[in-house]
Structure formats: C-alpha cells, structure tokens
C-alpha cells in the first residue's frame, strides 16, 4: 500500500477552505479580543487595513467551503482569497518598512481610525488607511521577537500558499 499525502481527507478542497477560514477567524479574534480589547492596543491605519483583508480572505474561504463549487468556481474563489492575502501581505510589509525607518523619516501621526470613520466619507478614509501614518511605525507588541505585522505577513504567506494550491490543483 502506497502512502499518498494528496489523497488524505484533510487536503480535500472543502476541508482546506474550512481550515483556512478558521485561521482567518482566529487571526481576527486574536487581534480584536486579545490585542485590542484585553491589552488595550489601538490599531493603527495599516493594522486596520490588514484586518480588513484578512477578514475578506476568511469570508472568501468560508463561502467557498459552503458553496463547494466545481471547476472554474473553485479557481474563482481561490483567486479572490489569493488577492486578499496578497493585499494583507503588502500592507504588512509596508508597516514592517515603516517600523524599520529611522526616527527622523517616520511620518507624522494622524487621528484615530474611529475619528476618521466618523468624520469622513468612505472614499476619503480609504486612501488615508492605505497610506498609514506615524503610529504605524510603533512596535506595540512582539511574540518571539517578531512584531504584529511580521506575524500577519507569515500567516498571509501561508494562506496564499493554500489559495494557490487550491487554484492550481486538479
């Protein structure tokens, strides 16, 4: 009897999507309930943007799990989750770059995200969130010497790997 990894039940299309949706949900729950609510760390603009794309990726995986399409539908869901994970990875890399700038090159801080959402239209807020500000350069929390955006990047690369596997599989 030959052992073949790719025929294992946990590598089925639906199981991988459900697992990936669970990872995205866990990332959001950790960020919101532990980092923001328990530790009282306020998310900066880029943190907020990364959360948005992780949630969008999770929704893409969850809908793909429930819908369980065939053929082109599978590739479409995988393409959506790939785009969302690449966006999360991009904004986490931008924040890592800001965190590594010399102090004299860090941009100035802007108002909190809640203020932006309350006072400006969505079309005005989105470019501000994508740009980031000085508070994005602060390292507020670390695990094993790695900051929050580094962990988002690591998880985004893992989710992107799953997305691409789902897109390219037979």
DAJO-V307764 format. One record per run of one state. SS is the DSSP state (H for helix, E for strand, - for the rest). FROM is the first residue (numbers start at 1). LEN is the number of residues. Records with the same first field share a line. If there is no record, write none. Layout:
SS->FROM-LEN, FROM-LEN
This chain:
-->1-4, 8-1, 12-1, 39-6, 68-4, 100-3, 106-7, 120-2, 132-2, 138-4, 144-2, 169-2
H->5-3, 9-3, 13-26, 45-23, 72-28, 103-3, 113-7, 122-10, 134-4, 148-21
E->142-2, 146-2
